[in-house]
Amino acid sequence: MNTDLDSVFAMLMQRPDIDEATRHYQQLDNELLQALSQAIPSLSPWQGDDDGSGSSCGGDYPGIDFDGDTYSFPSHFVTGNLPDADYEKALEVIGSVAQRYGFAPRPQRLHDAPGSHDAMFHNVNDDGEISFGTALNTSLRVSLGCHLTVEAKKRGHPSSTGTP
């Protein structure tokens, strides 16, 4: 077996399986929506615009293929732009909640211009991400990094074929 694949698999074994991680991140997603709405009343009601999406980890972790999955929860949005001062407050709220879930408390700012902002919070333990931005609308999306499937975690080693 490929030693690099074994090392990556061993690293992923340290993480919760995809089902456990999904439950944990669902709690984070719910808590973020509540905290943001409470701190900034204009961030309500949140609406969803998709069903979420999942995929195998093969792109980020070659060789893991179908032994691992990623998942992005449905995007949430509130109609309208969030004023710049409220955007900064929202980042503080997100950072405070996210830090309890293993995320860095400060975001990576991807775009920052008056009335148009995008930032991403990164989980330092499992590659998870929280994206938050505002322009025409204000949006929030939580995504899981790669986690082994329940079956792969029980097996304890990479599958020989890379298929389920």
Order of alpha helices (4+ residues) and beta strands (2+ residues): alpha-alpha-beta-beta-beta-beta-alpha-beta-beta-beta-beta-alpha
